[in-house]
Amino acid sequence: MATFLIILTLLLVLFSAFLCWQLIMQQQLITRMLKSNELTGSTQEPELVLTLRVIDPIGLAKRESKSARVLADKLPIMVRKIVYQEVMKELEQEMSERNIPVQMHIEYR
């Protein structure tokens, strides 16, 4: 029984040493990557992005369009996409009337 416990202890010590070595190697790799990419002294400011979410696109479509009342129940995904495209068109039109240059695109998440 004592022999078994000694062997088990040695295996656990070896495994712990291996994990410690892996941790040290990982820290060195991260340090090298940060130095090579110069991420530690980055002075570039983050870019600001405006996100717009229509709370009830199906309700909006039903309220604004007669055809959407029929399609909303049968093709809700398509109606949502059309609502977002129309909102984007209206926003682009408003921004161009005010001479504000914008770049818009729809992200699907």
PyMOL commands that set and color helices and strands:
alter all, ss='L'
color gray80, all
select helices_A, chain A and resi 2-37+57-64+66-74+76-97
alter helices_A, ss='H'
color red, helices_A
deselect
rebuild
show_as cartoon
